[in-house]
Amino acid sequence: MFQNEMKLEIPSKSQNESFARIVVAAFASQLDPTISELSDVKTSVSEAVTNAIIHGYENQSGTVVIKGRIEDRTLYVEVIDFGKGIEDVELARQPLYTSKPELERSGMGFTVMETFMDTLEVESVPGEGTKVKMIKQFESV
């Protein structure tokens, strides 16, 4: 059984979103993914990190933690913030829902993650933060 893991902690600044997605993509590259699989992972991580920065911390400073784990041909990614949390996770997961319409956000972040990853779980406690767990199964080589 092939196994490996990584952890990245970044300040909640929007310019760190691209860094986070590149780090996770580099980590996932050891699975020899297709360009499409890698693109799915990068897009999903980008959405999760952006949500943590914009919604979790609302322009306040904080830390976003990205954890990655590989077991066999499966990538597990967690994006964690310690911000304000989500009052109603089910509502937040609805396509086109946004708590920040003034920012012209599309409200499709969770929908995008759900589309590109095999599994998406969202755990959130108001006042404590949010953890987004994503799983992607890679094709056999």
C-alpha positions as CSV (number, residue, x, y, z in Angstrom):
1,M,0.0,0.0,0.0
2,F,1.4,3.4,-1.1
3,Q,0.9,6.1,1.5
4,N,2.1,9.7,1.9
5,E,0.9,12.9,3.5
6,M,1.5,16.6,3.6
7,K,0.3,19.7,5.6
8,L,0.5,23.3,4.6
9,E,-0.4,26.3,6.8
10,I,-0.9,29.7,5.0
11,P,-2.1,33.1,6.1
12,S,-5.7,33.9,4.9
13,K,-4.6,36.2,2.1
14,S,-6.1,35.8,-1.4
15,Q,-2.7,35.8,-3.0
16,N,-2.0,32.5,-1.2
17,E,-4.8,30.6,-3.0
18,S,-2.8,29.9,-6.1
19,F,0.2,28.7,-4.0
20,A,-2.1,26.3,-2.1
21,R,-3.5,24.8,-5.3
22,I,-0.1,24.4,-6.8
23,V,1.3,22.7,-3.7
24,V,-1.7,20.2,-3.6
25,A,-1.3,19.6,-7.4
26,A,2.4,18.9,-6.9
27,F,1.6,16.5,-4.1
28,A,-1.0,14.7,-6.2
29,S,1.4,14.5,-9.2
30,Q,3.0,11.4,-7.6
31,L,-0.1,9.5,-8.6
32,D,0.7,10.3,-12.2
33,P,-2.7,11.9,-12.8
34,T,-4.2,12.8,-16.2
35,I,-4.3,16.6,-17.0
36,S,-8.0,16.5,-16.4
37,E,-7.7,14.8,-12.9
38,L,-5.0,17.3,-11.9
39,S,-7.2,20.2,-13.1
40,D,-10.2,18.9,-11.1
41,V,-8.0,18.8,-7.9
42,K,-6.6,22.3,-8.5
43,T,-10.0,23.8,-9.2
44,S,-11.5,22.2,-6.1
45,V,-8.7,23.2,-3.8
46,S,-8.8,26.8,-5.2
47,E,-12.6,27.0,-4.4
48,A,-12.2,25.6,-0.9
49,V,-9.3,27.9,0.0
50,T,-11.1,30.9,-1.5
51,N,-14.2,30.1,0.6
52,A,-12.0,29.9,3.7
53,I,-10.4,33.3,3.0
54,I,-13.5,35.2,1.9
55,H,-16.2,33.7,4.0
56,G,-14.4,32.1,6.9
57,Y,-12.3,35.1,7.8
58,E,-14.1,38.0,6.1
59,N,-11.0,40.1,5.4
60,Q,-9.5,39.4,8.9
61,S,-6.2,37.6,9.3
62,G,-6.2,33.9,10.1
63,T,-4.7,30.6,9.1
64,V,-5.9,28.2,6.5
65,V,-4.6,24.6,6.9
66,I,-4.4,22.3,3.9
67,K,-3.8,18.6,4.6
68,G,-3.3,16.0,1.9
69,R,-3.0,12.2,2.2
70,I,-2.5,9.6,-0.4
71,E,-3.5,6.0,0.1
72,D,-3.0,3.7,-3.0
73,R,-4.7,5.7,-5.9
74,T,-6.8,8.0,-3.7
75,L,-6.1,11.6,-2.7
76,Y,-7.7,12.9,0.5
77,V,-7.7,16.7,0.9
78,E,-8.9,18.8,3.9
79,V,-9.1,22.6,3.8
80,I,-9.6,24.0,7.4
81,D,-10.2,27.5,8.7
82,F,-10.8,28.7,12.2
83,G,-13.1,31.5,11.2
84,K,-16.7,32.3,11.6
85,G,-18.1,29.0,10.5
86,I,-21.3,28.3,8.4
87,E,-24.7,28.7,10.0
88,D,-26.5,26.4,7.6
89,V,-24.2,24.0,5.7
90,E,-27.1,22.6,3.6
91,L,-28.1,26.0,2.5
92,A,-24.5,27.0,1.7
93,R,-24.2,23.9,-0.5
94,Q,-27.1,24.9,-2.7
95,P,-26.1,26.0,-6.2
96,L,-26.1,29.8,-6.6
97,Y,-26.4,30.5,-2.9
98,T,-23.9,33.1,-1.7
99,S,-23.7,35.0,1.6
100,K,-21.7,37.7,-0.2
101,P,-23.8,38.9,-3.2
102,E,-22.1,42.3,-3.1
103,L,-18.9,40.6,-4.1
104,E,-20.5,39.2,-7.2
105,R,-19.6,35.7,-6.2
106,S,-21.3,33.0,-8.2
107,G,-22.3,30.8,-5.2
108,M,-21.0,27.7,-7.0
109,G,-18.0,26.9,-4.9
110,F,-19.4,23.8,-3.2
111,T,-21.1,22.7,-6.4
112,V,-17.8,22.9,-8.3
113,M,-16.0,20.9,-5.6
114,E,-18.8,18.3,-5.6
115,T,-18.6,18.0,-9.4
116,F,-14.8,17.7,-9.7
117,M,-14.2,15.4,-6.6
118,D,-15.6,12.0,-5.9
119,T,-16.7,12.9,-2.3
120,L,-17.2,16.2,-0.6
121,E,-18.0,16.7,3.1
122,V,-18.4,20.0,4.9
123,E,-18.2,20.2,8.7
124,S,-18.7,23.6,10.3
125,V,-19.4,25.0,13.8
126,P,-20.4,28.7,13.9
127,G,-17.8,30.7,15.7
128,E,-15.2,27.9,15.4
129,G,-14.6,27.4,11.7
130,T,-15.1,25.0,8.8
131,K,-13.5,21.8,7.5
132,V,-14.0,20.8,3.9
133,K,-13.0,17.2,3.1
134,M,-12.6,16.1,-0.5
135,I,-11.7,12.7,-1.9
136,K,-10.5,12.0,-5.5
137,Q,-9.9,8.5,-6.8
138,F,-7.4,8.4,-9.6
139,E,-7.6,6.0,-12.5
140,S,-5.2,3.0,-12.6
141,V,-2.0,3.6,-14.4
